[in-house]
């Protein structure tokens, strides 16, 4: 029987693997001159960390926003650093190795396109991102809009985190597109 890794070490290793995957993928895209932005749970974590690192939640995957026209170049750049492209349930995904778990993969969303046909709004454009210390990050307004469009349980939790830290407040209703039939 192989030696078991202590649970705390496994917890830390899981977080470190996501961080490494995020930095390796964004570095490869940046080095190849491919525009991108980090979105999803890692984007929320980055915004939250600016206010209170104790409020940061971990995520198992990496979500990236790309222009569809750059997908082939991204496939090449990411393959060069060990990622394997697959399409699963109509989601463009990069596994971290041939036998990797899709739960911990890179997931691609396309800038300016709806994720699901029934979504009210498309994903933001890359113009709505900003440079960070180590990677490009989707802007807070665009991120909030994405979370409101998806509105899954984890998206609502992310929104509550942003509200709880004062990053989003009641004044935001003027920043977001609202379908008002009376206007």
Number of C-alpha atoms within 10 A of each C-alpha: 3 4 5 7 8 8 9 9 9 12 10 10 12 15 15 12 14 20 17 11 21 21 15 16 25 23 17 18 23 16 10 14 13 16 17 27 29 27 28 24 22 23 21 26 21 18 21 22 14 11 14 11 12 8 14 19 15 14 17 16 22 25 19 25 25 22 19 14 10 15 15 10 14 25 17 16 22 24 18 12 15 16 23 20 21 15 10 11 7 9 12 15 23 27 21 21 14 12 8 13 11 16 12 18 23 25 22 22 24 22 22 16 16 16 20 12 9 8 13 13 18 17 20 24 18 22 12 15 22 14 11 12 6 10 18 21 25 29 20 19 16 19 24 21 19 20 21 16 19 16 14 11 10 13 19 15 13 22 20 14 19 21 13 13 15 12 17 17 11 8 8 11 10 8 10 13 9 9 8 6 5 4 5
